[in-house]
Amino acid sequence: MPYLNHELLDRVSADDFRNRPPFPWTHIENSLTPEGYETLRSTLPGTDAEGFNRNVGVKRAHGQMSHDRYMLHYRAGLKLPDPWREFIDELNGPEYHKFLRRMLGPRNYICTFSWHYAWNGCSVSPHCDAARKRATHIFHFNDPADWKPEWGGATLILASDRKLPTHSAPTFDELTVAGAGGPAGNGSLLFQRTDHSWHGMKALACPEDKLRKIFSITINVPTAQVLWRRIRGKDPDGFPLRAA
């Protein structure tokens, strides 16, 4: 079964994406087929799955606040429900990489994958990604019927009226919201990394028994750092290439 809505992805304008301020980004509605979306949402790995970690208070560079969340990072050999293994195979396949090259430029890309689940009070402080990351593609997996907009959870595209150092820790008050995506419904947010591609998520206000659930694709370029990590048996994010 195909999961990506290739017919719709083929219609996404690369020119509109590249020229959109404050940096290249687009929110793509119905980026998965209806059947594919429901299948993936109903088979999401639980927080008790092998390899899921609860990250709290992890120190970040440049004085940024910790990004508290449950996180599962994909590695070859990881035990996953069949639909998710099939979806990752599709994301590593030629059609998705054709889409990436059309949107981001004709280069070779190395994708890494992770599930992020966040609870009440969690936030993602404004930041720019590492230079090895060409772009990020975030798929939302909260049921619209079960997630209220006032709980928050959207990934915010942020702009500044002055140039901020990439290696810094601005607050949300120093930035303005230029766009947003998620966290509910069959949609995805694609944004390209630049020296001013600030993005983040304000603190969640959801009930204690709810989690914001996203699946994130990091689209890496083969920098010297990435190649050195590969020699050492690690992926671009620094994780072992294979599950233990």
PASEBA-1860 file (N, C-alpha, C; in nm, 3 decimals):
! residues 244
1> MPYLNHEL> 0.084/-0.120/0.000/0.000/0.000/0.000/0.088/0.125/0.000 ~ 0.064/0.220/-0.092/0.138/0.347/-0.086/0.087/0.433/0.030 ~ 0.177/0.497/0.098/0.141/0.583/0.211/0.146/0.730/0.171 ~ 0.248/0.770/0.098/0.259/0.908/0.052/0.157/0.936/-0.058 ~ 0.099/1.056/-0.053/0.005/1.099/-0.156/0.088/1.162/-0.270 ~ 0.144/1.078/-0.356/0.237/1.125/-0.458/0.172/1.222/-0.555 ~ 0.046/1.200/-0.588/-0.023/1.290/-0.681/-0.027/1.432/-0.625 ~ -0.052/1.445/-0.495/-0.056/1.576/-0.432/0.084/1.634/-0.417
9> LDRVSADD> 0.181/1.552/-0.376/0.317/1.602/-0.360/0.373/1.655/-0.491 ~ 0.334/1.593/-0.602/0.381/1.639/-0.733/0.328/1.778/-0.767 ~ 0.220/1.819/-0.701/0.160/1.950/-0.731/0.213/2.061/-0.640 ~ 0.291/2.028/-0.539/0.346/2.130/-0.450/0.447/2.214/-0.528 ~ 0.431/2.346/-0.523/0.516/2.435/-0.601/0.652/2.454/-0.534 ~ 0.758/2.416/-0.604/0.893/2.437/-0.551/0.927/2.586/-0.549 ~ 0.880/2.662/-0.648/0.907/2.806/-0.651/0.842/2.878/-0.534 ~ 0.715/2.843/-0.506/0.648/2.905/-0.391/0.719/2.870/-0.261
17> FRNRPPFP> 0.763/2.746/-0.251/0.835/2.701/-0.132/0.964/2.781/-0.114 ~ 1.043/2.792/-0.217/1.174/2.858/-0.205/1.162/3.007/-0.178 ~ 1.056/3.069/-0.228/1.043/3.215/-0.218/0.955/3.261/-0.103 ~ 0.914/3.168/-0.019/0.825/3.205/0.090/0.903/3.260/0.208 ~ 0.867/3.377/0.258/0.938/3.431/0.375/0.888/3.365/0.504 ~ 0.968/3.364/0.611/1.101/3.426/0.621/1.213/3.333/0.574 ~ 1.179/3.207/0.541/1.272/3.110/0.483/1.185/3.004/0.416 ~ 1.241/2.918/0.333/1.158/2.822/0.259/1.079/2.728/0.351
25> WTHIENSL> 0.946/2.728/0.334/0.863/2.636/0.412/0.727/2.621/0.342 ~ 0.661/2.511/0.372/0.525/2.490/0.324/0.456/2.389/0.414 ~ 0.327/2.410/0.434/0.246/2.310/0.503/0.164/2.238/0.397 ~ 0.173/2.105/0.395/0.111/2.024/0.291/-0.005/1.946/0.350 ~ -0.126/1.985/0.316/-0.245/1.913/0.362/-0.261/1.783/0.284 ~ -0.305/1.678/0.354/-0.329/1.547/0.292/-0.205/1.492/0.224 ~ -0.091/1.505/0.291/0.035/1.457/0.233/0.046/1.305/0.233 ~ -0.039/1.239/0.310/-0.050/1.093/0.306/-0.185/1.056/0.246
33> TPEGYETL> -0.194/0.938/0.189/-0.324/0.891/0.142/-0.415/0.875/0.264 ~ -0.548/0.888/0.248/-0.637/0.872/0.363/-0.618/0.738/0.433 ~ -0.610/0.630/0.355/-0.591/0.498/0.415/-0.455/0.487/0.480 ~ -0.353/0.541/0.415/-0.219/0.536/0.471/-0.209/0.612/0.601 ~ -0.271/0.730/0.607/-0.267/0.810/0.729/-0.334/0.736/0.845 ~ -0.452/0.683/0.823/-0.523/0.614/0.931/-0.448/0.488/0.974 ~ -0.388/0.418/0.880/-0.312/0.298/0.915/-0.191/0.332/1.000 ~ -0.117/0.435/0.961/0.001/0.474/1.037/-0.038/0.528/1.175
41> RSTLPGTD> -0.144/0.609/1.179/-0.185/0.667/1.308/-0.230/0.557/1.405 ~ -0.296/0.456/1.354/-0.348/0.350/1.441/-0.239/0.251/1.483 ~ -0.123/0.256/1.418/-0.014/0.164/1.452/0.110/0.237/1.502 ~ 0.095/0.360/1.547/0.208/0.435/1.601/0.276/0.355/1.712 ~ 0.409/0.353/1.716/0.476/0.286/1.828/0.437/0.350/1.961 ~ 0.412/0.267/2.062/0.381/0.319/2.195/0.508/0.359/2.268 ~ 0.494/0.436/2.374/0.612/0.482/2.449/0.682/0.367/2.520 ~ 0.618/0.249/2.525/0.683/0.132/2.583/0.760/0.052/2.479
49> AEGFNRNV> 0.764/0.102/2.354/0.834/0.031/2.248/0.985/0.031/2.273 ~ 1.051/-0.071/2.221/1.195/-0.080/2.233/1.262/0.044/2.176 ~ 1.348/0.107/2.256/1.423/0.223/2.209/1.361/0.356/2.238 ~ 1.236/0.361/2.287/1.173/0.488/2.321/1.235/0.541/2.450 ~ 1.283/0.664/2.447/1.346/0.727/2.563/1.266/0.848/2.607 ~ 1.262/0.868/2.739/1.199/0.989/2.794/1.310/1.088/2.825 ~ 1.321/1.191/2.742/1.428/1.290/2.757/1.377/1.410/2.834 ~ 1.438/1.436/2.948/1.400/1.549/3.032/1.527/1.620/3.077
57> GVKRAHGQ> 1.531/1.751/3.058/1.643/1.829/3.108/1.774/1.807/3.035 ~ 1.768/1.757/2.910/1.891/1.733/2.834/1.950/1.867/2.792 ~ 2.075/1.889/2.826/2.140/2.017/2.798/2.155/2.039/2.649 ~ 2.122/2.160/2.603/2.138/2.198/2.463/2.243/2.308/2.452 ~ 2.295/2.323/2.332/2.398/2.424/2.310/2.339/2.565/2.310 ~ 2.426/2.662/2.326/2.397/2.805/2.308/2.296/2.859/2.410 ~ 2.277/2.788/2.522/2.187/2.836/2.626/2.040/2.811/2.600 ~ 2.009/2.728/2.501/1.869/2.698/2.470/1.809/2.606/2.576
65> MSHDRYML> 1.679/2.619/2.596/1.608/2.536/2.691/1.605/2.391/2.642 ~ 1.596/2.297/2.737/1.587/2.156/2.698/1.455/2.129/2.625 ~ 1.460/2.036/2.530/1.341/1.996/2.455/1.292/1.863/2.513 ~ 1.208/1.872/2.616/1.161/1.752/2.684/1.059/1.678/2.597 ~ 1.071/1.545/2.593/0.982/1.464/2.509/1.019/1.318/2.521 ~ 0.928/1.233/2.478/0.964/1.094/2.447/1.020/1.095/2.305 ~ 1.126/1.018/2.281/1.181/1.011/2.147/1.225/0.869/2.113 ~ 1.189/0.827/1.994/1.235/0.700/1.937/1.305/0.733/1.806
73> HYRAGLKL> 1.434/0.699/1.799/1.513/0.725/1.678/1.524/0.596/1.598 ~ 1.491/0.603/1.470/1.492/0.483/1.385/1.635/0.437/1.358 ~ 1.655/0.307/1.372/1.779/0.242/1.331/1.744/0.111/1.262 ~ 1.825/0.069/1.169/1.801/-0.059/1.100/1.791/-0.170/1.203 ~ 1.694/-0.258/1.185/1.674/-0.369/1.277/1.580/-0.338/1.391 ~ 1.533/-0.213/1.400/1.439/-0.177/1.507/1.306/-0.248/1.485 ~ 1.249/-0.304/1.591/1.120/-0.372/1.581/1.009/-0.268/1.569 ~ 0.937/-0.273/1.458/0.831/-0.176/1.430/0.709/-0.247/1.373
81> PDPWREFI> 0.590/-0.190/1.389/0.473/-0.243/1.318/0.499/-0.242/1.168 ~ 0.444/-0.340/1.098/0.468/-0.355/0.955/0.439/-0.227/0.875 ~ 0.327/-0.156/0.901/0.303/-0.034/0.821/0.416/0.068/0.833 ~ 0.474/0.081/0.949/0.582/0.179/0.966/0.709/0.134/0.895 ~ 0.737/0.005/0.894/0.853/-0.043/0.818/0.832/-0.015/0.668 ~ 0.709/-0.036/0.622/0.679/-0.011/0.481/0.689/0.137/0.448 ~ 0.642/0.222/0.539/0.647/0.366/0.517/0.792/0.415/0.510 ~ 0.876/0.368/0.600/1.017/0.409/0.597/1.085/0.359/0.470
89> DELNGPEY> 1.049/0.240/0.424/1.102/0.192/0.295/1.061/0.287/0.183 ~ 0.938/0.335/0.189/0.890/0.428/0.086/0.965/0.561/0.094 ~ 0.992/0.608/0.215/1.065/0.734/0.233/1.210/0.723/0.186 ~ 1.264/0.604/0.189/1.400/0.582/0.138/1.402/0.551/-0.011 ~ 1.284/0.549/-0.073/1.273/0.509/-0.212/1.286/0.625/-0.310 ~ 1.283/0.594/-0.440/1.311/0.694/-0.543/1.207/0.805/-0.555 ~ 1.079/0.774/-0.533/0.976/0.876/-0.555/0.986/0.988/-0.451 ~ 1.006/0.952/-0.326/1.018/1.056/-0.223/1.145/1.138/-0.244
97> HKFLRRML> 1.254/1.074/-0.281/1.379/1.148/-0.301/1.372/1.233/-0.428 ~ 1.291/1.194/-0.524/1.265/1.280/-0.640/1.194/1.407/-0.594 ~ 1.098/1.393/-0.504/1.028/1.509/-0.447/1.126/1.599/-0.371 ~ 1.213/1.540/-0.291/1.310/1.619/-0.215/1.403/1.697/-0.307 ~ 1.452/1.633/-0.411/1.544/1.701/-0.503/1.474/1.815/-0.577 ~ 1.347/1.795/-0.608/1.272/1.903/-0.675/1.252/2.022/-0.582 ~ 1.226/1.996/-0.456/1.200/2.104/-0.361/1.328/2.169/-0.308 ~ 1.430/2.088/-0.284/1.549/2.134/-0.210/1.673/2.149/-0.294
105> GPRNYICT> 1.668/2.102/-0.418/1.785/2.108/-0.503/1.840/1.970/-0.533 ~ 1.910/1.956/-0.646/1.956/1.824/-0.693/2.081/1.776/-0.622 ~ 2.063/1.721/-0.504/2.174/1.667/-0.426/2.137/1.528/-0.378 ~ 2.234/1.458/-0.324/2.205/1.332/-0.257/2.172/1.362/-0.111 ~ 2.065/1.303/-0.061/2.021/1.327/0.076/2.019/1.197/0.155 ~ 2.051/1.210/0.281/2.047/1.097/0.374/1.939/1.129/0.478 ~ 1.833/1.051/0.479/1.722/1.079/0.570/1.738/0.999/0.700 ~ 1.710/1.064/0.811/1.698/0.997/0.939/1.557/1.022/0.992
113> FSWHYAWN> 1.510/0.932/1.078/1.369/0.932/1.117/1.355/0.922/1.269 ~ 1.256/0.992/1.324/1.232/0.981/1.468/1.088/1.016/1.500 ~ 1.038/0.954/1.605/0.906/0.982/1.661/0.924/1.067/1.786 ~ 0.849/1.176/1.797/0.856/1.264/1.913/0.717/1.277/1.973 ~ 0.703/1.242/2.100/0.577/1.256/2.172/0.601/1.348/2.291 ~ 0.519/1.451/2.306/0.539/1.549/2.413/0.414/1.559/2.499 ~ 0.434/1.588/2.627/0.325/1.594/2.723/0.303/1.738/2.769 ~ 0.204/1.755/2.854/0.166/1.887/2.905/0.288/1.960/2.962
121> GCSVSPHC> 0.306/2.085/2.918/0.416/2.167/2.967/0.541/2.161/2.883 ~ 0.554/2.060/2.796/0.673/2.051/2.710/0.673/2.163/2.607 ~ 0.792/2.206/2.570/0.806/2.308/2.467/0.933/2.281/2.386 ~ 0.944/2.347/2.273/1.064/2.342/2.191/1.109/2.487/2.172 ~ 1.217/2.525/2.238/1.262/2.664/2.233/1.307/2.700/2.092 ~ 1.294/2.827/2.055/1.335/2.869/1.920/1.481/2.834/1.891 ~ 1.503/2.777/1.773/1.638/2.736/1.736/1.648/2.722/1.585 ~ 1.771/2.723/1.535/1.803/2.686/1.398/1.874/2.552/1.401
129> DAARKRAT> 1.850/2.469/1.302/1.910/2.337/1.301/2.057/2.341/1.260 ~ 2.125/2.229/1.282/2.265/2.216/1.245/2.281/2.228/1.093 ~ 2.400/2.273/1.051/2.424/2.300/0.909/2.415/2.175/0.822 ~ 2.437/2.055/0.880/2.427/1.932/0.801/2.284/1.900/0.761 ~ 2.188/1.965/0.826/2.047/1.938/0.797/1.999/2.032/0.685 ~ 1.971/1.973/0.572/1.920/2.054/0.461/1.776/2.097/0.487 ~ 1.698/2.007/0.547/1.557/2.038/0.571/1.501/1.940/0.673 ~ 1.379/1.970/0.718/1.304/1.882/0.808/1.163/1.868/0.754
137> HIFHFNDP> 1.110/1.747/0.760/0.973/1.721/0.715/0.900/1.653/0.830 ~ 0.801/1.723/0.887/0.730/1.676/1.006/0.588/1.634/0.968 ~ 0.553/1.510/1.003/0.418/1.459/0.982/0.343/1.459/1.115 ~ 0.218/1.505/1.111/0.137/1.516/1.233/0.051/1.391/1.250 ~ 0.036/1.347/1.375/-0.041/1.224/1.397/-0.139/1.233/1.514 ~ -0.182/1.354/1.550/-0.290/1.365/1.647/-0.424/1.367/1.575 ~ -0.521/1.297/1.631/-0.656/1.290/1.574/-0.725/1.425/1.594 ~ -0.770/1.492/1.488/-0.838/1.622/1.505/-0.959/1.615/1.597
145> ADWKPEWG> -1.024/1.498/1.602/-1.141/1.483/1.688/-1.102/1.470/1.835 ~ -0.974/1.453/1.861/-0.928/1.426/1.998/-0.822/1.527/2.044 ~ -0.800/1.633/1.966/-0.699/1.733/2.002/-0.757/1.873/1.982 ~ -0.766/1.950/2.089/-0.823/2.084/2.082/-0.716/2.187/2.045 ~ -0.748/2.280/1.954/-0.648/2.379/1.912/-0.589/2.459/2.028 ~ -0.670/2.484/2.132/-0.620/2.565/2.243/-0.512/2.493/2.325 ~ -0.494/2.364/2.301/-0.386/2.292/2.370/-0.250/2.324/2.310 ~ -0.248/2.383/2.189/-0.121/2.417/2.125/-0.062/2.297/2.053
153> GATLILAS> 0.070/2.297/2.039/0.139/2.186/1.975/0.181/2.210/1.832 ~ 0.145/2.327/1.776/0.188/2.356/1.639/0.337/2.387/1.636 ~ 0.403/2.344/1.529/0.540/2.387/1.503/0.532/2.525/1.440 ~ 0.597/2.622/1.503/0.587/2.761/1.460/0.706/2.799/1.372 ~ 0.677/2.863/1.261/0.778/2.923/1.174/0.796/3.066/1.225 ~ 0.919/3.101/1.261/0.944/3.226/1.333/1.033/3.320/1.253 ~ 1.005/3.449/1.266/1.081/3.552/1.195/1.131/3.657/1.294 ~ 1.236/3.726/1.254/1.292/3.833/1.337/1.313/3.956/1.251
161> DRKLPTHS> 1.292/4.075/1.312/1.315/4.199/1.238/1.460/4.244/1.244 ~ 1.545/4.162/1.308/1.689/4.190/1.311/1.763/4.057/1.300 ~ 1.886/4.063/1.252/1.963/3.941/1.234/2.009/3.889/1.369 ~ 1.976/3.764/1.396/2.016/3.699/1.521/2.124/3.596/1.492 ~ 2.224/3.584/1.578/2.325/3.480/1.556/2.260/3.342/1.557 ~ 2.299/3.258/1.461/2.244/3.123/1.454/2.268/3.047/1.584 ~ 2.385/3.065/1.642/2.420/2.998/1.767/2.382/3.087/1.885 ~ 2.253/3.102/1.906/2.201/3.184/2.015/2.071/3.124/2.065
169> APTFDELT> 2.010/3.189/2.162/1.889/3.134/2.224/1.783/3.243/2.242 ~ 1.726/3.292/2.132/1.621/3.393/2.145/1.495/3.334/2.209 ~ 1.416/3.419/2.270/1.288/3.376/2.326/1.179/3.398/2.222 ~ 1.062/3.340/2.248/0.950/3.360/2.158/0.912/3.508/2.150 ~ 0.933/3.583/2.259/0.899/3.726/2.260/0.987/3.807/2.166 ~ 1.104/3.754/2.130/1.194/3.825/2.039/1.165/3.794/1.893 ~ 1.070/3.706/1.868/1.039/3.661/1.732/0.891/3.676/1.705 ~ 0.856/3.678/1.578/0.715/3.683/1.540/0.679/3.555/1.465
177> VAGAGGPA> 0.554/3.513/1.478/0.507/3.390/1.413/0.470/3.422/1.269 ~ 0.540/3.357/1.175/0.514/3.377/1.032/0.431/3.265/0.972 ~ 0.417/3.155/1.045/0.341/3.041/0.995/0.342/2.931/1.099 ~ 0.267/2.826/1.073/0.257/2.716/1.169/0.205/2.592/1.099 ~ 0.231/2.477/1.162/0.179/2.352/1.110/0.156/2.252/1.221 ~ 0.044/2.179/1.215/0.016/2.073/1.310/-0.054/2.122/1.434 ~ -0.068/2.029/1.533/-0.017/1.892/1.531/-0.121/1.787/1.491 ~ -0.243/1.831/1.453/-0.351/1.735/1.428/-0.384/1.726/1.280
185> GNGSLLFQ> -0.428/1.608/1.238/-0.476/1.589/1.103/-0.370/1.539/1.007 ~ -0.416/1.502/0.890/-0.330/1.446/0.785/-0.260/1.560/0.712 ~ -0.151/1.607/0.769/-0.073/1.714/0.707/0.072/1.701/0.745 ~ 0.157/1.775/0.678/0.299/1.774/0.709/0.358/1.912/0.685 ~ 0.466/1.940/0.755/0.535/2.068/0.745/0.677/2.044/0.697 ~ 0.712/2.103/0.584/0.847/2.093/0.528/0.912/2.229/0.537 ~ 1.031/2.237/0.596/1.103/2.364/0.597/1.251/2.340/0.577 ~ 1.313/2.435/0.509/1.455/2.425/0.475/1.540/2.499/0.577
193> RTDHSWHG> 1.654/2.441/0.610/1.744/2.503/0.706/1.819/2.619/0.641 ~ 1.821/2.735/0.709/1.903/2.848/0.672/1.966/2.903/0.800 ~ 2.044/3.009/0.788/2.104/3.070/0.907/2.003/3.148/0.989 ~ 1.879/3.159/0.939/1.775/3.229/1.016/1.644/3.149/1.017 ~ 1.655/3.017/1.005/1.533/2.933/1.000/1.486/2.899/1.142 ~ 1.446/3.002/1.215/1.401/2.985/1.353/1.266/2.915/1.356 ~ 1.254/2.818/1.445/1.128/2.746/1.461/1.122/2.691/1.603 ~ 1.004/2.658/1.648/0.988/2.607/1.783/0.843/2.573/1.813
201> MKALACPE> 0.815/2.538/1.936/0.680/2.506/1.981/0.661/2.560/2.122 ~ 0.558/2.640/2.143/0.530/2.692/2.276/0.479/2.580/2.367 ~ 0.486/2.604/2.498/0.453/2.501/2.596/0.311/2.447/2.575 ~ 0.301/2.316/2.577/0.171/2.250/2.560/0.080/2.275/2.679 ~ -0.049/2.287/2.650/-0.149/2.305/2.756/-0.253/2.193/2.748 ~ -0.210/2.075/2.708/-0.303/1.962/2.692/-0.324/1.892/2.827 ~ -0.430/1.812/2.837/-0.449/1.733/2.961/-0.332/1.638/2.984 ~ -0.320/1.594/3.108/-0.208/1.508/3.147/-0.207/1.376/3.072
209> DKLRKIFS> -0.324/1.331/3.026/-0.329/1.200/2.960/-0.318/1.210/2.808 ~ -0.281/1.327/2.755/-0.267/1.345/2.611/-0.121/1.369/2.575 ~ -0.084/1.328/2.453/0.049/1.350/2.401/0.041/1.410/2.262 ~ 0.125/1.507/2.236/0.143/1.556/2.099/0.235/1.457/2.027 ~ 0.191/1.407/1.912/0.265/1.301/1.843/0.301/1.344/1.702 ~ 0.432/1.345/1.674/0.479/1.375/1.540/0.582/1.272/1.497 ~ 0.600/1.261/1.366/0.705/1.180/1.306/0.790/1.275/1.223 ~ 0.919/1.279/1.251/1.007/1.379/1.190/1.111/1.313/1.100
217> ITINVPTA> 1.125/1.368/0.981/1.229/1.325/0.887/1.333/1.436/0.880 ~ 1.456/1.404/0.913/1.566/1.498/0.897/1.637/1.465/0.767 ~ 1.647/1.564/0.680/1.705/1.545/0.548/1.847/1.602/0.550 ~ 1.945/1.514/0.560/2.084/1.553/0.578/2.160/1.554/0.446 ~ 2.265/1.637/0.443/2.359/1.634/0.331/2.488/1.570/0.381 ~ 2.563/1.505/0.291/2.683/1.432/0.334/2.803/1.524/0.361 ~ 2.798/1.595/0.472/2.909/1.680/0.514/3.022/1.594/0.569 ~ 3.135/1.658/0.598/3.249/1.585/0.657/3.208/1.521/0.789
225> QVLWRRIR> 3.127/1.593/0.869/3.080/1.537/0.996/2.996/1.412/0.973 ~ 2.907/1.418/0.877/2.820/1.303/0.846/2.904/1.184/0.799 ~ 3.000/1.209/0.712/3.084/1.101/0.662/3.172/1.041/0.771 ~ 3.222/1.124/0.862/3.303/1.075/0.973/3.218/0.988/1.066 ~ 3.096/1.030/1.091/3.008/0.949/1.174/2.979/0.814/1.107 ~ 2.964/0.816/0.976/2.938/0.691/0.904/3.056/0.595/0.921 ~ 3.178/0.645/0.909/3.296/0.562/0.927/3.296/0.497/1.066 ~ 3.244/0.569/1.164/3.240/0.520/1.302/3.115/0.438/1.331
233> GKDPDGFP> 3.037/0.404/1.227/2.919/0.320/1.245/2.799/0.394/1.299 ~ 2.791/0.527/1.271/2.680/0.607/1.321/2.609/0.677/1.206 ~ 2.482/0.712/1.229/2.407/0.785/1.127/2.435/0.934/1.141 ~ 2.379/1.020/1.054/2.409/1.163/1.061/2.375/1.228/1.195 ~ 2.280/1.172/1.269/2.242/1.227/1.399/2.330/1.177/1.513 ~ 2.423/1.087/1.482/2.514/1.036/1.584/2.466/0.911/1.654 ~ 2.359/0.848/1.604/2.308/0.723/1.662/2.370/0.604/1.589 ~ 2.384/0.491/1.656/2.432/0.370/1.588/2.344/0.337/1.468
241> LRAA> 2.406/0.287/1.362/2.331/0.258/1.240/2.231/0.145/1.258 ~ 2.259/0.054/1.350/2.169/-0.059/1.374/2.125/-0.064/1.518 ~ 2.003/-0.113/1.539/1.952/-0.131/1.674/2.032/-0.240/1.745 ~ 2.044/-0.229/1.876/2.119/-0.328/1.953/2.051/-0.463/1.945
END
